[in-house]
Amino acid sequence: MANPRAARKETTRRLLLDAAMDRFVSSGYAATTIDEIASAAGTTRVTFYAYFASKSEIVKALIIERLEPELALASEGCTTGPALIDAVAAGTREQLGAWIREIAAHWPEVLPIIKICRAAQAIDPDLGAGVDTWLEDAIGDISAGLAKADRFEADSRQFRGALAMGQFDYVSQHWTDGAWGVDHDRMCELLTDSWFQLLGE
């Protein structure tokens, strides 16, 4: 049987993380206070500090405990999924599209945390590392996939990866269902077409 005290501590930590996410999304990182997070979690400022040293520490916990596992799941079990390397190496519209659709399916879970991280990064630059690292790794995976297929000039592969992930990141940050006149399926289709022109066989 689980230790009741440990279970209570874990529940309190989860409530603080949930409350921080809710407050950061609704009010913004800069405007949210520790007292507001604690109150929303049904606890006190003193209790907050028993778990987290600062707002930036709770954002780091959101990155490690919620964002990174979700990105790993989206990338089939690892932060820089071999699925992307294989899709790019194959170079078909179907495989590129399958990767895009798989990652896009996780946007509802990851985008709120990414937006929080980027807002917090304006105040504490170190907080963007998790998101930026994932993007850099994905750019490297695209380059590796092109190298595996021996497609395009070697000196263009990393840049093509940057262009592809730049598109992907911008769309993920700004598109909502129906935005720019396209629904989810059409968005994935058009993004796939763009990637195929940039990366495909």
N, C-alpha and C positions, 0 to 999 in steps of 0.2 A: 504494500500500500504506500502511496506517495506521502511524503512528509507534509502534513497540513500547513506548516509554517512556510515551507518552500513553495507550496501551491499558491498560498496567499500572496507571497512575494511576486511570483510569476504573473498572477492575475493583476496585481497593482501595476507592474511594469507594462503589461499589455494595454491596460486602460490608459496609462500615460502616453504610450505610443499612439494609440487610437485617437486620444484627445488632441495630441500635438498635430497629427495629420489633419484632423477636422479643422482645428483653429488656423493652421497654416494655409489650408486651402480656402477657407472662408474669409480670413482677415489679412492674409499675407504674412510672410515670415517676420519682416521687420516690425510690423505692428502688433504681433502677438507677444504677450507677456507670459512669464513663467507662472504668475498667479492665475492667469486665464487658463493655462493648460492644466494646472493642478485642480482648479475649480471644476473644469469640464470633466475631469477624471474622478471627481467626487472625493478629492483628497486635499492636502495642504502643500504650501510652498516647501515646508520642512521635509515632507515626504518626497516631493520632487527631487530635492537635493540629495536624498538618500540613494537615489537611483541614477541621477544624471547631474553632472557638474554645471551644465549650462544648456542653453538652447542649441548651440552648435553640437553638443554631445548627443542630444536626442536626434538631431538630423543624421549624425554619423550612424547611430543605431538603426534609423530607418533605412539608410543605405545598405548596411551590412545585413540586417535581419529581414528586410522586406524587398528592397530593390534588387540586390544581387541574386538572391534565390529565384526571383521571378525572371530576371534576365537569363539566368542559367537554365531554368525550365523552358523558356522560350527558345533558347539556343540548343535544345536537346541535350541537357546535362552538363554543359560546360560554358564558361563565360564567353569564350570566343569560338563557338561551335564549329566543328568540322562540317556540319551541314551546310554552312555558308561557303566554305572552301569547295565542297563537292558540287554545290549548285552552280557556282561561278565556273568551275572547271568544265562542267557539262555544257554550260553556255546555252541551254535551251530556254525558251520562254516559259515552258511548263515548270522547270525546276527552279528558275529564278522566282517565278510567281508563287510557287509553293512556299519558298522561304519567306517571302514578303508577307503572305497571308498568315503564316504561322506566327511571325513576330507581331504583326498587327493585331492578332487576336488577343495579345497580352497588353495592348495599350491601355485599356481601362484600369489595370492594376498598376502599371509602371509609370504612366504619365503624370499622375498627381505627385508622386515622389520626385520624379525628375524636375518638375516645375518648382517644387519646394527647394530642391538642391540648388537649382540655378539662381533662385531668388536669394537663398542664403549665401551663395558664392559671392554675390556682390558685396556682402559684408565680411565674410570669411572665405577668402579664395581657396583654401584647402578643401572646402566642402564639395567642390565640383569634380574632384579627382575620380570618384567612382563612375560617374556618367562619362566623363571625358575619356577615361581609360577604356570603357566598353566601346566607345566609338572608334578610338584609335586601334583597338584590337580588331574590330570589324573591318576597318580599312585595310589592316594588314592581312586579314583573312581573304579579302577580295583580291589583293595583290598576289597572295599565295595561290589562290584558285586560278588566276590568269597565268601564273608561272607554271602551275601544274599542267595546264592545257597548252602551254607555250603559245599563248595568244596575245597579240599586240606587242609593241616594242617594250623591252624590259624597263626602260626609263619612264614609261607612261603608266605602268600598272598601279603604282601607289597613288598617283594623281587621279586615275580613273576611280579607284576605291574611294578617295576623298570626295569626288564629285557625286558618286552614287550614294554614299552615306550622308552627304550634305543634303541631297534631295530627301532622303528617307527621314533624316532628323527634322528638317523643316516641316515636312508634311505631318509627321507624328506630333509635333508641337502645336501646329496651327489648324489642322483639318479637324472638323467635326462633321457628323453625319449630315450630308446635304451642303456642306460648305463648298464654295466655288462651283456649285451646281452638280456635284457628284455624290452618290451614296457610297457606302463602304465597298461594295463589290466593284463599282466603277473606279473608285480611287485605287484599289489594288490592281485593277487591270491597267490603268494608265501608268501607274508607277512601274509596273512590270514592263510595259512597252518601253518606257524610258530607260530602264536598266538593261533591257535586251539590246537596245541601240548602243548603249555605252559599253556593255560588257560581253554581249552574247556572241555566239558562234556565227 
